[in-house]
């Protein structure tokens, strides 16, 4: 269970870094510059994959917790 909790923390850091990088591709008005559109698409796909990984590990943590709670009764 701890390894999944650690993985969730790592995913949070990666998502934060990804969002910072996405923010750097914007101009002063918050618009994506035309020559950065393909990189922004890549970063959005990466963020989706990171969120799916985080979801998997969060669900695994909850499943282990449920199993431990149920078996201790």
C-alpha distances in whole Angstrom, upper triangle without the diagonal:
4,5,5,6,9,10,11,13,15,16,17,19,20,21,23,25,26,27,29,31,32,33,35,37,39,42,43,43,40,41,40,42,44,43,39,39,37,35,34,33,31,29,29,28,25,24,23,21,19,19,18,15,14,14,12,9,10,10,7,5,8,9,6,7,11,11,10,13,15,15,16,19
4,5,5,6,8,10,11,12,14,15,17,18,20,21,23,24,26,27,29,30,32,34,35,37,41,42,42,39,40,39,41,43,42,38,38,37,34,33,33,31,28,28,27,25,23,23,21,19,19,19,16,14,15,14,10,11,13,10,8,11,12,10,10,14,14,13,15,18,18,18,21
4,5,5,6,9,10,10,12,14,15,16,18,20,21,22,24,26,27,28,30,32,33,35,39,40,41,37,38,37,39,41,40,36,36,34,31,31,30,28,26,26,25,22,21,21,19,16,17,17,13,12,14,12,9,11,13,10,9,12,13,11,13,16,16,15,18,20,20,21,24
4,5,5,6,9,10,10,12,14,15,16,18,20,21,22,24,25,26,28,30,32,34,37,38,39,35,36,35,37,39,38,34,34,32,30,29,28,26,24,24,22,20,19,18,16,14,14,13,10,9,10,9,5,7,9,7,6,9,11,10,11,14,15,15,17,19,20,21,24
4,5,5,6,9,10,11,13,14,15,17,19,20,21,23,25,26,27,29,31,33,36,37,37,34,35,34,37,38,38,34,34,33,30,29,29,27,24,24,23,21,19,19,18,15,14,15,12,10,11,11,7,7,10,9,7,10,12,11,11,14,16,15,17,20,20,21,24
4,5,5,6,9,10,11,12,14,16,17,18,20,21,23,24,26,28,29,31,35,36,36,33,35,33,36,37,36,33,33,31,29,28,28,25,23,23,23,20,18,19,17,14,15,15,12,10,13,13,9,10,13,12,10,13,15,14,15,18,19,18,20,23,23,24,27
4,5,5,6,9,10,10,12,14,15,16,18,20,21,22,24,26,27,29,33,34,35,31,32,31,33,35,34,30,30,28,26,25,25,22,20,20,19,16,15,16,14,11,12,12,9,7,10,10,7,9,12,11,10,13,15,14,16,19,19,19,22,24,24,25,28
4,5,5,6,9,10,10,12,14,15,16,18,20,21,22,25,26,28,31,32,33,29,30,29,32,33,33,29,29,28,25,24,24,22,19,19,18,16,14,14,13,10,10,11,8,5,8,9,6,6,10,10,9,12,14,14,15,18,19,19,21,23,24,25,28
4,5,5,6,9,10,11,13,14,15,17,19,20,21,23,25,27,30,31,31,28,30,29,31,33,33,29,29,28,25,24,24,22,19,20,20,17,15,16,15,12,12,14,11,9,12,13,10,10,14,14,12,15,17,17,17,20,22,21,23,26,27,27,30
4,5,5,6,9,10,11,12,14,15,17,18,20,21,23,25,29,30,31,27,29,27,29,31,30,26,27,26,23,22,22,20,17,18,18,14,13,15,13,10,11,13,10,9,12,13,11,12,15,15,14,17,19,19,20,23,24,24,26,28,29,29,32
4,5,5,6,8,10,10,12,14,15,16,18,20,21,23,27,28,29,25,26,25,27,29,28,24,24,23,20,19,19,17,14,15,14,11,10,11,10,6,8,10,7,6,9,11,9,10,14,14,14,16,19,19,20,22,24,24,26,28,29,30,33
4,5,5,6,9,10,11,12,14,15,16,19,20,22,25,26,27,23,25,24,26,28,28,24,24,24,21,19,20,18,15,15,16,13,10,12,12,9,9,12,10,8,11,13,12,11,15,16,15,17,20,20,20,23,25,25,26,29,30,31,33
4,5,5,6,9,10,11,12,14,15,17,19,21,24,25,26,23,24,23,25,28,27,23,23,23,20,19,20,18,15,16,16,13,11,14,14,10,11,14,13,11,14,16,14,15,18,19,18,20,23,23,23,26,28,28,29,32,33,33,36
4,5,5,6,9,10,11,12,14,15,17,19,23,24,25,22,23,21,23,25,24,20,21,20,17,16,17,14,11,13,13,10,9,12,11,7,10,13,11,10,14,15,14,15,18,19,19,21,24,24,25,27,29,29,31,33,34,35,38
4,5,5,6,9,10,10,12,14,16,17,21,22,23,19,20,19,21,23,23,19,19,19,16,14,15,13,10,10,11,9,6,9,10,7,8,11,11,9,12,15,14,15,18,19,19,21,23,24,25,27,29,29,31,33,34,35,38
4,5,5,6,9,10,11,13,15,16,19,20,21,18,19,18,21,23,23,19,20,20,17,15,17,15,12,12,14,12,9,13,14,10,11,15,14,13,15,18,17,17,20,22,21,23,26,26,26,29,31,31,32,35,36,37,39
4,5,5,6,9,10,11,13,15,18,20,21,18,19,18,20,22,21,17,18,18,15,14,16,14,10,12,14,11,10,14,14,11,13,16,15,15,18,20,19,20,23,24,23,26,28,29,29,32,33,34,35,37,39,39,42
4,5,5,6,9,10,11,13,17,19,20,16,17,15,17,19,18,14,15,15,11,10,12,10,7,9,10,8,7,11,11,9,11,14,14,14,17,19,19,19,22,24,24,26,28,29,30,32,34,34,35,38,39,40,42
4,5,5,6,9,10,11,15,16,17,13,15,13,16,18,18,14,15,15,12,10,12,12,8,9,12,10,8,11,13,11,12,16,16,15,18,20,20,20,23,25,25,26,29,30,30,32,35,35,36,38,40,41,43
4,5,5,6,9,10,13,15,16,13,15,13,16,18,18,14,16,16,13,12,14,14,10,12,15,13,11,15,16,14,15,19,19,18,21,23,23,23,26,28,27,29,32,33,33,35,37,38,38,41,43,43,45
4,5,5,7,9,13,15,16,13,14,12,13,16,15,11,13,13,10,9,12,11,8,11,13,11,11,15,16,14,16,19,19,19,22,24,24,24,27,29,29,31,33,34,34,37,39,39,40,43,44,45,47
4,5,5,7,11,13,14,10,11,9,11,14,13,10,10,11,8,6,9,10,7,8,11,11,10,13,15,14,15,18,19,19,21,24,24,24,27,29,29,31,33,34,35,37,39,40,41,43,44,45,47
4,5,6,9,10,11,8,10,9,11,14,14,11,12,14,12,9,13,13,10,11,15,14,13,16,18,17,18,21,22,21,23,26,26,26,29,31,31,32,35,36,36,38,41,41,42,44,46,47,49
4,5,8,10,12,9,11,9,10,13,13,10,12,14,11,10,14,14,11,13,17,16,15,18,20,19,20,24,24,24,26,29,29,29,32,33,33,35,37,38,39,41,43,44,45,47,49,49,52
4,7,10,11,9,8,6,7,10,9,6,8,10,8,7,11,12,10,12,15,15,15,18,20,19,21,23,24,24,26,29,29,30,32,34,34,36,38,40,40,42,44,45,46,48,50,51,53
4,7,7,5,5,4,6,10,10,8,10,13,11,9,13,14,13,14,17,17,17,19,22,21,22,25,26,26,28,30,31,31,34,36,36,37,40,41,41,43,45,46,47,49,51,52,54
4,5,5,6,6,6,10,11,10,12,15,14,13,16,18,16,17,21,21,20,23,25,25,26,29,30,30,31,34,35,35,37,39,39,41,43,45,45,47,49,50,50,53,55,55,57
4,6,7,10,10,14,15,14,16,19,18,16,19,21,19,20,24,24,23,25,28,27,27,31,32,31,33,36,36,36,39,41,40,41,44,46,46,47,50,51,51,53,55,56,58
4,6,9,10,13,16,14,15,19,18,16,19,21,19,19,23,24,22,25,28,27,27,30,32,31,32,35,36,35,38,40,40,41,44,45,45,47,49,50,50,53,55,56,57
4,7,9,12,14,12,13,16,15,13,16,18,16,16,19,20,19,21,24,23,23,26,28,27,29,32,32,32,34,37,37,37,40,42,42,43,46,47,47,49,51,52,54
4,6,9,12,10,10,14,14,11,14,16,15,15,18,20,19,21,24,24,24,26,28,28,29,32,33,33,35,38,38,39,41,43,43,45,47,48,49,50,53,54,55
4,6,8,6,6,10,10,8,10,13,12,12,16,17,17,19,21,22,22,25,26,26,28,30,32,32,34,36,37,38,40,42,42,44,46,47,48,50,52,53,55
4,6,5,7,10,10,9,12,14,14,15,18,19,19,21,24,24,25,27,29,29,31,33,34,35,37,39,40,41,43,45,45,47,49,50,51,53,55,56,58
4,5,5,9,10,10,12,14,15,16,18,19,20,22,24,25,26,28,30,31,32,34,36,36,38,40,41,42,44,46,47,48,50,52,52,54,56,57,59
4,6,7,8,10,12,13,14,16,18,19,20,22,23,24,26,28,29,30,32,34,35,36,38,40,41,42,44,46,47,48,50,51,52,54,56,57,59
4,6,5,6,9,10,11,12,14,15,16,18,20,21,22,24,26,27,28,30,31,32,34,36,37,39,40,42,43,45,46,48,49,51,52,54,56
4,5,5,6,9,10,10,12,14,15,17,19,20,21,23,24,25,27,29,30,31,33,35,36,37,39,41,42,43,45,47,48,49,51,52,54
4,5,5,6,9,10,11,12,14,16,17,18,20,21,23,24,26,27,29,30,32,33,35,36,38,39,41,42,44,45,47,48,50,51,53
4,5,5,6,9,10,10,12,14,15,16,18,20,21,22,24,26,27,28,30,32,33,34,36,37,39,40,42,43,45,46,48,49,52
4,5,5,6,9,10,10,12,14,15,16,18,20,21,22,24,26,26,28,30,31,33,34,36,37,39,40,42,43,45,46,48,50
4,5,5,6,9,10,11,13,14,15,17,19,20,21,23,25,26,27,29,30,32,33,35,36,37,39,41,42,43,45,47,49
4,5,5,6,9,10,11,12,14,16,17,18,20,21,23,24,26,27,29,30,32,33,35,36,38,39,41,42,44,45,47
4,5,5,6,9,10,10,12,14,15,16,18,20,21,22,24,26,27,28,30,31,33,34,36,37,39,40,42,43,45
4,5,5,6,9,10,11,12,14,15,16,19,20,21,22,24,26,27,29,30,31,33,35,36,37,39,41,42,44
4,5,5,6,9,10,11,13,14,15,17,19,20,21,23,25,26,27,29,30,32,33,35,36,38,39,41,43
4,5,5,6,9,10,11,12,14,15,17,18,20,21,23,24,26,27,29,30,32,33,35,36,38,39,41
4,5,5,6,9,10,10,12,14,15,16,18,20,21,22,24,26,27,28,30,31,33,34,36,37,39
4,5,5,6,9,10,10,12,14,15,16,18,20,21,22,24,26,27,29,30,31,33,35,36,38
4,5,5,6,9,10,11,13,14,15,17,18,20,21,23,24,26,27,29,30,32,33,35,37
4,5,5,6,9,10,11,12,14,15,16,18,20,21,23,24,26,27,29,30,32,33,35
4,5,5,6,9,10,10,12,14,15,16,18,20,21,22,24,26,27,28,30,32,33
4,5,5,6,9,10,11,12,14,15,16,18,20,21,22,24,26,27,28,30,32
4,5,5,6,9,10,11,12,14,15,17,18,20,21,23,24,26,27,29,31
4,5,5,6,9,10,11,12,14,15,16,18,20,21,22,24,26,27,29
4,6,5,6,9,10,11,12,14,15,16,18,20,21,22,24,26,28
4,6,5,6,9,10,10,12,14,15,16,18,20,21,22,24,26
4,5,5,6,9,10,11,12,14,15,16,18,20,21,23,25
4,5,5,6,9,10,11,12,14,15,17,18,20,21,23
4,5,5,6,9,10,10,12,14,15,16,18,20,22
4,5,5,6,9,10,10,12,14,15,16,18,21
4,5,5,6,9,10,11,12,14,15,17,19
4,5,5,6,9,10,10,12,14,15,17
4,5,5,6,9,10,10,12,14,16
4,5,5,6,9,10,10,12,15
4,5,5,6,9,10,11,13
4,5,5,6,9,10,11
4,5,5,6,9,10
4,5,5,6,9
4,6,5,7
4,6,6
4,5
4
